[in-house]
């Protein structure tokens, strides 16, 4: 498995485990609410307090733009890439032209 996929998979699994633990264990939920959440929210509130606008609203707008523009653009690029992969790429070079002139061939274009 590629390293670039490993970190998101680990984070997703940890989020799932924490969510399941919080649903089934009141003790874990109380610990999270009293010990972990205040620290996370304090850091995030100090960070967002640096900006004169709502960071949460900007994140929502960027998420909407990602869905509306990013996903269709990704699909279009994926289709274009697949179309170009099916066609053999042709290039023209001085070596192929000289070779064709010596051999008497009419097509100086060569497929990669």
SULVEN-V643320 format. One record per residue. N is the residue number from 1. PSI is psi in whole degrees, -180 to 180 (none if undefined). BURIAL is 1 if it has 9 or more other ideal C-beta (glycine too) atoms within 8 Angstrom, else 0. D_LAST is the distance of its C-alpha to the last C-alpha in Angstrom with 1 decimal. Layout:
n: [N N]
psi: [PSI PSI]
burial: [BURIAL BURIAL]
d_last: [D_LAST D_LAST]
//
This chain:
n: [1 2 3 4 5 6 7 8 9 10 11 12 13 14 15 16 17 18 19 20 21 22 23 24 25 26 27 28 29 30 31 32 33 34 35 36 37 38 39 40 41 42 43 44 45 46 47 48 49 50 51 52 53 54 55 56 57 58 59 60 61 62 63 64 65 66 67 68 69 70 71 72 73 74 75 76 77 78 79 80 81 82 83 84 85 86 87 88 89 90 91 92 93 94 95 96 97 98 99 100 101 102 103 104 105 106 107 108 109 110 111 112]
psi: [140 147 -31 -23 -17 -45 -48 -35 -44 -43 -41 -41 -42 -41 -41 -44 -43 -41 -45 -42 -39 -33 -34 -9 111 -34 -45 -41 -45 -42 -45 -45 -36 -32 -45 -50 -43 -36 -43 -46 -33 -45 -47 -36 -36 -41 -47 -21 -14 -19 144 18 170 114 -35 -42 -37 -41 -37 -45 -44 -37 -42 -43 -38 -44 -45 -39 -45 -46 -48 -38 -42 -43 -41 -46 -35 -42 -44 -42 -41 -39 -44 -28 -29 -32 135 135 136 136 158 127 160 -34 -43 -35 -43 -40 -43 -35 -37 -36 -13 15 152 -22 106 -2 139 144 141 none]
burial: [0 0 0 0 0 1 0 0 1 0 0 0 0 0 0 0 0 1 0 0 1 1 0 0 0 0 0 1 1 0 1 1 0 0 0 0 1 0 0 0 0 0 0 0 0 0 0 1 0 0 0 0 0 0 1 0 0 1 0 0 0 0 0 0 1 1 0 0 0 1 1 0 0 0 0 0 0 0 0 0 0 0 0 0 0 0 0 0 0 0 0 0 0 0 0 1 1 0 1 1 0 0 0 0 0 0 0 1 0 0 0 0]
d_last: [30.1 28.5 31.1 30.3 31.6 34.5 36.7 36.7 37.4 40.3 41.7 41.6 43.4 46.0 46.7 47.2 49.5 51.6 51.9 53.1 55.4 56.9 57.6 59.4 61.1 63.6 64.0 60.3 60.4 63.4 61.9 58.8 60.8 63.2 61.1 57.3 57.2 59.5 57.4 54.2 55.9 57.5 54.3 52.6 55.6 55.9 52.2 52.5 55.8 54.0 52.7 54.9 53.2 52.5 49.4 49.6 49.4 46.4 44.6 45.5 44.2 40.9 40.6 41.3 38.6 36.1 36.9 37.1 34.1 32.0 31.6 30.6 28.2 26.6 26.4 24.8 22.2 21.6 21.2 18.9 16.6 16.8 16.1 12.9 11.8 12.6 10.6 7.0 6.0 6.2 7.3 10.2 11.5 14.8 13.6 11.6 14.7 17.1 15.6 15.9 19.4 20.5 19.4 20.6 17.6 17.8 14.2 12.7 9.6 6.4 3.8 0.0]
//
